[in-house]
Amino acid sequence: MDKFISLQDAVNKVKDGMTIMVGGFLTSGGPNNIMDALVKSGVKNLTIISNDGAYPEKGHGQLIANHQVKKIITSYIGSNPVAIDQMNAKELEIEFSPQGTLVERIRAYGAGLGGVLTPTGLGTVVELGKQVINVDGKNYLLETPLKADIAFIGASVCDKSGNLYYKGTTKNFNPIMAMAAEVVIVEAEELVETGSIIPENVHTPAILIDHIYIK
């Protein structure tokens, strides 16, 4: 199966109102070229699931600045003052999820779990509207799984089958998000022959990757 697509083809898969996951940590290791192109596409009413709000001029933060996002599920928006302004003006819905909880909610969907139990957020605004479950005399919040229509992830090296390797901390959210979307599109920095990545360095197996864009 030929998984290679153009930048425009990747962008065309995103429709108004979709939920997308965006890998990376403050754009490090993220699919930044695809995000640039999405801004130009004019797609709107998106829900974004990402670690952060990126920056107003970089990454998916541009989508927020351009009013193409209706909601973001994230752990942090402090790097994007436009997102803060939109939140205060009630133009952008923000669901804050503590970073560890956010990762586990994404992982839960990929693992087929009905949710995760965590004490993080008890007694805070994070608890509002959530079910509290008592296990052996201790209370936990039930955090539900997160999934997306499309996950856009970044990779350092991709082979022709779609096996991925992430250098250093660029690994961050990418392999988890590759397990939690209907369609997974990777933006890779380097393309190598299948078999060039030794098995123990395959961080995301090809079976999880639907489309490959080489920047």
BELNOR-V719920 format. One record per residue. N is the residue number from 1. RES is the residue in one letter. SS is DSSP state (alpha for helix, beta for strand, coil for the rest). PHI is phi as a letter, one per 20 degrees, with the letter a starting at -180 (NA if undefined). Layout:
# BELNOR-V719920
((N RES SS PHI) (N RES SS PHI))
This chain:
# BELNOR-V719920
((1 M coil NA) (2 D coil e) (3 K coil e) (4 F beta f) (5 I coil c) (6 S coil e) (7 L alpha g) (8 Q alpha f) (9 D alpha f) (10 A alpha f) (11 V alpha f) (12 N alpha f) (13 K coil f) (14 V coil e) (15 K coil d) (16 D coil g) (17 G coil n) (18 M coil f) (19 T beta d) (20 I beta c) (21 M beta e) (22 V beta c) (23 G coil f) (24 G coil o) (25 F beta c) (26 L coil l) (27 T coil m) (28 S beta f) (29 G coil m) (30 G coil e) (31 P coil e) (32 N alpha f) (33 N alpha f) (34 I alpha f) (35 M alpha f) (36 D alpha g) (37 A alpha f) (38 L alpha f) (39 V alpha g) (40 K alpha f) (41 S alpha f) (42 G coil n) (43 V coil g) (44 K coil b) (45 N coil l) (46 L beta e) (47 T beta d) (48 I beta d) (49 I beta d) (50 S coil b) (51 N coil g) (52 D beta b) (53 G coil e) (54 A coil l) (55 Y beta c) (56 P coil g) (57 E coil d) (58 K beta b) (59 G coil m) (60 H coil f) (61 G alpha f) (62 Q alpha f) (63 L alpha f) (64 I alpha f) (65 A alpha g) (66 N coil e) (67 H coil l) (68 Q coil e) (69 V beta d) (70 K beta e) (71 K beta b) (72 I beta c) (73 I beta d) (74 T beta b) (75 S coil d) (76 Y beta a) (77 I coil c) (78 G coil f) (79 S coil e) (80 N coil c) (81 P alpha f) (82 V alpha f) (83 A alpha f) (84 I alpha f) (85 D alpha f) (86 Q alpha f) (87 M alpha f) (88 N alpha f) (89 A coil e) (90 K coil l) (91 E coil e) (92 L coil c) (93 E beta e) (94 I beta c) (95 E beta d) (96 F beta e) (97 S coil c) (98 P coil g) (99 Q alpha g) (100 G alpha f) (101 T alpha f) (102 L alpha g) (103 V alpha f) (104 E alpha f) (105 R alpha f) (106 I alpha f) (107 R alpha f) (108 A alpha g) (109 Y alpha f) (110 G alpha f) (111 A coil e) (112 G coil m) (113 L coil e) (114 G coil e) (115 G coil q) (116 V beta c) (117 L beta d) (118 T beta b) (119 P coil e) (120 T coil f) (121 G coil o) (122 L coil g) (123 G coil m) (124 T coil c) (125 V alpha f) (126 V alpha f) (127 E alpha f) (128 L coil g) (129 G coil m) (130 K coil d) (131 Q coil f) (132 V beta d) (133 I beta d) (134 N beta e) (135 V beta c) (136 D coil l) (137 G coil n) (138 K beta d) (139 N beta e) (140 Y beta c) (141 L beta e) (142 L beta e) (143 E beta d) (144 T coil e) (145 P coil f) (146 L coil d) (147 K coil c) (148 A beta c) (149 D beta f) (150 I beta c) (151 A beta d) (152 F beta d) (153 I beta c) (154 G beta d) (155 A beta b) (156 S beta f) (157 V beta c) (158 C beta c) (159 D beta e) (160 K coil f) (161 S coil e) (162 G coil o) (163 N coil f) (164 L beta c) (165 Y beta c) (166 Y coil d) (167 K coil e) (168 G alpha l) (169 T alpha f) (170 T alpha f) (171 K alpha f) (172 N coil j) (173 F coil e) (174 N alpha g) (175 P alpha f) (176 I alpha f) (177 M alpha f) (178 A coil f) (179 M coil d) (180 A coil c) (181 A beta b) (182 E beta f) (183 V beta c) (184 V beta c) (185 I beta d) (186 V beta d) (187 E beta d) (188 A beta d) (189 E beta e) (190 E beta c) (191 L beta d) (192 V beta c) (193 E coil f) (194 T coil g) (195 G coil n) (196 S coil f) (197 I coil e) (198 I coil f) (199 P alpha g) (200 E alpha f) (201 N alpha d) (202 V coil e) (203 H coil e) (204 T beta c) (205 P coil f) (206 A alpha g) (207 I alpha f) (208 L alpha e) (209 I coil d) (210 D coil e) (211 H beta b) (212 I beta c) (213 Y beta c) (214 I beta e) (215 K coil e))
